[in-house]
Each structure stands twice: as C-alpha cells, then as structure tokens.
Amino acid sequence: MKKSFKIEDPSKLFMHIIAWAVIFLLPYIFTSAYYDAGENELHGNTTFLYLDTVTKIFWVGLFYLNTEMLVAVLVYKKKYILFVFVQVILFSCIMLIHGGFFKLMITGKTFNFINSSSHNIITFLFTVIASIAYKTISDRTKSHKESNERVQENLKAELSFLRSQISPHFLFNVMNNIAAMVRLKSDELEPTVHKLSSLMQYMLYETDEEKVLLQSEIENLQSYIDLQRQRFSEKLTLHVSLDVKENWHTIEPMLLIPFVENAFKHGTGLVQNPEIEIELKTVNRKLYFIVKNRFIKTETAKDKTSGIGLVNVKRRLELLYGNRQHLTINKTNDWFITSLELTFKS
C-alpha cells in the first residue's frame, strides 16, 4: 500500500522544521564559538562539518522512513528481528553513501568504513530510537483524540435521541389537555392554543440549539404551567414560585419542563385533593429547582409512557453536567419530590 508523508497540522510542520533547523545549525554555532576563542588552527578545517551536514540529510530520511512506514509495518506487528535487520542494512547503505561523499569532499585522507561507522553509530541509534518514540507517541495521541471525538459524537447522538423522545411525549400530554378543554367547551381554549403555539415555536426553533437563555426556558416553563392551570382550574392546588434573578445564564432547552410535566401527569387524575408545588431560584451561579406533587401509592391507570420524561432528563443531566448537577428523587408519605441543584459555568 502506497503511503505518502503528510502533515495536516501547519503548526506540526513548523515544529518539525524548527527542530531540524536547530539540529543542522548547532554544529556551526559551536564552531563559530571556537573561532572566536582563537582556536582557528585546531578547528579551522570545516570540511568534516560539511560532510556531517550532508550525512544528516540521510538521517532525516531514515527518521521519516521509520515513522511513516517501518515502525507501523514491523515494530507494531512485533517483527523486531526483521526491523533490526532492515535498520542495519539502511545504516550500511548510508555509510557507503557517506563514504562516497567523503572521497569527494575530503582530500589527502582515506575513507575507513569502520571508523566512520563508529563515528556515526550514536547518531544512527538516536535517530532510530527517536523515530520509534515519535511514531508511538504520535499514534497514541491521535488514537486518543479520535476516541474522544467518537465519544463526543456518541454523546451528541444520544442527547439528540433523548430530546426527541421528550418532545413528542410533552406534546402528547398538552394535546390531551386541549382535547379535554374542547369537550368542556372552555372559553380558555383560544388562549390555550396561543400558548401551545408559543411552545411549539420554542420546541421547533430553539431546542435545536445546544444552549438557550435561562430566561427563555423559564418563559416556556411558565407557559406550560399556565396551560395545566387552565385545564385543572380549581380542581388542583398549585403553588408556583419562579424567583430567578440570574436569568442571563444558559441552559440546555427542555431540561426543566419534564419535571413539571411528570408532576402534573402523576399528581392528578386519581389523586384526591391534588396539590403541586414548584419552586425555582438562582443564587450565586446555582440553580435550585424543586417539584413536589401528591401521589397515590397504587396507580391503576399507569400508561406505557410513564416515567419517560424523568428517565431521559436524568440521563441528559449526567451527560451534560456530570458532577455539576445533583438530582434527588424521593417519596415521602404521600408526596413525590424531585430536587435539582445545578451549577452554571458562568
């Protein structure tokens, strides 16, 4: 399989250029220092320095040959002996080429393969070890990055799925409310439809965003509560306190409504003297949300979709906020209580 060296990240390419420039230029910098110190007679012959510079080009080639092909093909597949054999062959070839340049550039001296090999063996070993280390670290970093990206994509897909489950469930309940009002021929039907239209607009256009203003979420939460208040009228005792002074924070859309939806769904119906309490406040970048409703311990009319909202919102909270959220669900006597504490990033 044909492979080509390609660096997609410009900053990575820049770092490679800087690293090799330093390696190539350092010997000249130190040689200049010797000249300044009056060592011209000892170090004046820079021909060997030029020869080493030419040879460095082959070390660069060896480095990228290893990182782009040989490490993956041989080392990763645990063909260590073959890898060593190939490295010895490559070293021998580089030394032979080095000898050719030696004869062209150095006059009055005879090229000795063993002496040149012993002179370059350290550089060779460093190049091989560096190429293996670079390839291994680079691939692990890339693999870790790709793994994180896959996790993030999976989280996005799961969150999208959970949100799509919540929205139809919510609409189903609201439409039932309207159907009940139609049967009762209530004068509140028209404003109810307007509120539903507002909620639909919120769900269709704003919930596609990752974040919405807390103020927007609260307004739609209030609209939902108003819809339910219109439906139950005096049959339900409803206490609502939405004291949100820090309404500039952002929050995931449709995150709070499922708690209230669940309270109305399971806190009415067969429950005698139904009562629901809703309290929401923000203090010092923290959101406190408590929803309480009376319930009966044995529900004979529990439908198949029961609990979808709370299960999904709990999963969403875990995915989105991690340890910055704390959700508790308790049943005390005849009360079902959900309490959410959420810390905003800013």
N, C-alpha and C positions, 0 to 999 in steps of 0.2 A: 504494500500500500504506500502510495507516494505521500510524503509529508513535506511541508514547507514551513520554515521558521516564520512565525508571525506573532508580533506583539500588538495586541489590540489597544492596550492602555498606553497613551503617549507618555505619561509620567514614568511608566515602567521602562520604556525605550530610553527616555532621558537618563534614568538612573544607570542603565547598562552602559550608555555612552560615557557618563561621568566616571564610572568605576574603571572602565578600560583605559580612559584617558589618564587617570591617576597612575594606573599600573605602568603604562607606557612612558609617562613623563617623569616619574620619580627618579629613575636612574640618572637622567640628565640633570635634574635639580641637584642631586648629591654630587655629581661630577663637577658641576659649576662651583659648588662649595669648596671642593678640593682645589680647584683652580684659584679661588680667592685666597685660600690659605697658603699659597705658594708651593703647592705640590705638583706643579705643572710637569716636572721631569718624571715623576712617578706615574702620573695618571694622564699624561698628555695624549697617549695613544687611544683614541676613542673608536678605533675600528672594531674592536671586540664589542663595544657598546652598540654600535650599529648592527652588528651581526646578531646580537641578542634581541634587538628590536625586531629584526626580520623574523627571527625564530618565534617571537611572541605571537606573531600572526597565526602561526600553526597551532599554538596553544589555545588561541581564541577559537580556531576551527574545531579543535578537539573538544573544547568545552561545550560548544553548541551541538556537535555531533552526538555527544553523550546525552545532553539534556533533551534533545529533540528526538532521538531515536534509540540509542543503545541502552540507556538506563531502563526505558519502558519495555524494550524488546527482550533484554537479557536479565537485568537485575530484578525487575518486577516479577519476572517469570522464574526467578531463582536459578538461572543458568549462570551461576557465579564463575565456574571454571572457564566457560566459553567467553564470558565477559573479560576475565583476566587475560586470556589468550589473545583476544582482539586488541586489548589495550597494549600488550607487549608488541604486537605486530605494528600497531599505529605508532608507538614510541620509536620502534626501529626505523620505520619509514621516515618519520620526522627527523631522526638523527642522520639518516642518509641524505635527506634534502638539506639539512643543516650543514653537512659536510660539503655538499656542492657549493653552497654559498660561502663556506669557509675558504675553499680554494679560489673562489672569485674575488673575495674581499681581503683575505689575509695573504700577504706576500712574505716570503722568507721563512715560513713555518709550515710544518707538515701536519695535516689533519690526523688526529688519533681518535678513532671511534670510541674506544673505552674511556679515554679521558673526557671527551665531550659528553658521553653518556653519564658519567659520574658527576659532571658539572651541571647537567640539566635534569637529573633524576628527581631532585627535590621539587623543582618547578613542575615536572610532569605529575608527580604524586599529588601535589597540592591541587593541580588542575583537575585531576580525576576525582579526588575527594570533594572538591568544591562543586563540581558538576553533579555528583550524586546527591549531595546535601541540598543544592539549589533545586534540583528536579523534585526531590522528595518533599521538601517544604512547600514548594510552589504548587504541586499537585494536591497536597493535603489542604492547603489554604483554599484552592479552587474548589475542591470537593466540599469543604465545609461551607463555603459561600453558596454553592449550588444547593446544598442540603437545606441551608437556611431559607433560600429563595423558594424551594419546594414547600417547606413548612409554611411560609407566609402565604403562598398561593393556596395551599390547602385550607389555611385558616380563613382566607377571603372567601373561598368557595363554600366552606361550612357556614360562615356568617351569613352569606347570601342565602343559603338554603334555609337557615333558621329564621331569617327575616321574612322570607317568602311564606313560611308556614304561619308566622304570627299574623301577617296582614290579612289573608283570607279568613282566618279564624275570627279576627276582630270584626271584619266586615259582616261576617255571618251573624254575629251577635247583634250588631247595630241594625241590620236589616230585619231581624226578628222584632226588635224594638219598634221599628216603623210599622211593621205588619200589625202589631198589637194596637198601635195608635190609630191605624186605619179602621180596624174593627170597632174601636171606641169612638170613631169619628171626632177625634180630638181637634180643637182649634189650634193646638200647638204643632200640628202636622207640618205646616209650611215652614215655620222657623226651624223645625227639626230637620227638614230636608236641606235647608240652607246650611245648617251646622254640619250635616253629613257631607254636603258638597265641599265645605271647607276642609274637612278631614280627608276627603278623597284627594283633594288637590295637594294636601300635605304629604299623603302617602305616595302619590304618583310622582311628584316632582322633587320633594325634598328628601325623602327617605333613600334616594339613590346616592345621596352624599354620605361620605364617611362620618361627617360631624355636622350637627346643626346647633344653632344657638340654644342655650338652655331656655331662654325666653320663648322661643318658638315651640319647643317641646311642651312647655307649661301651658301655653295658649291652647294647644290642641288637646292636652290633657283636660283642661277646663271645659273645652267643647264636649269632650266625651262624657264628662261628669254631668254637664247640663243636659245632654241627651238622655242619660239614665234618670236624672232627676225629673225630667218631663214625663218619662214613662211611668215611674212609680208614684209620683206625686206624693200624697200624704200616707201612702202605704209603707213608706220607708223612712226611718230616721237617719238623716245623713248629716254628718259633721265634716266640714272641709276647711282646712287651713293651709293656704299656699303662701307662705311667707318667704319669698325668695328675693333677698336684697342683692345678691351677687348673680344677676341674671345674664352677665356677659360671658360666662363660661360656655364651653361647647360640650356636647354630649352626643352619643350615638342616637339616631332617631328611633322612635317607637320602643324605647327602652323602659319607660315608666308606665305606659298605658296598660301593659299586660297585668301588672299587679292590681290595678283598679278594676280591670275587666274581670279578673278572677274573683274579686270580692263581690261584684255585682252578680256574677253568674251563680256563685255558690252561697252567697249570703242573702239570697232572696228565695222566691219560689215557695218551697215547703217550710221555710223557716218562719216560726211565729215571732211577731214583733221584730222584724228585720232591722238591723242597725249597722251602719258602716261609718267608720272614722278614717279620714285621710288627712295626713299631716306631711307637709313638705317644707323644708327650710334649708338655707345655705349659711354656713358660718365658717369663716377662715378657710376658704377653698375646700370645704367639705359639704357634701350633700347628705341630708338625713331625710329618709322617706319611710313613713310607717303607714301601713294599710291594715285596718282591723275590720273584721266582719263576724257577725254571729253565724253559727252553722249548726246543723243537726248531725249527730254522730252516725246515723244510719241513713244514707241517702238512697231512696228507692228509684230515683229518676236520674241517675248519673249517666250522662251520654258518653259516646266513644271518644269525643274530643276533649274530655275533661282533663284539665291539667296541662294541656299542650303549651299554653302561654307561659306558665311559670317554669316549666322544664326548659323551654327554649331560652327564656330570658336569663335563667340561671347559667346556662351554657354560654350564652353571649357574654355575660359578665365575666366569667372565667377566662374566656378567650381574649377579651378586650382590655380588661383592667387587672387581671392577675391578683396580686396581693394588695392592690389599691382599692379593693372593694371587699365588703363583708356583708353577706346576706344570711339572715336567720329566718327560719320559718317555724313557728310554734303553734301548738294548740293548747289553750288554757281554758279549762272549763268549757264554756260554750263559745269561746272566741278563737278565731283563726287569725294569727298575726304574722305579717311579713314585715321585716325591718331591713332596710338597705342603708349602708353607710358607704359613701363613695368619695374618694379623694381626687380632685382635679389636678392636672399637671400645672396649670397656670390660671 
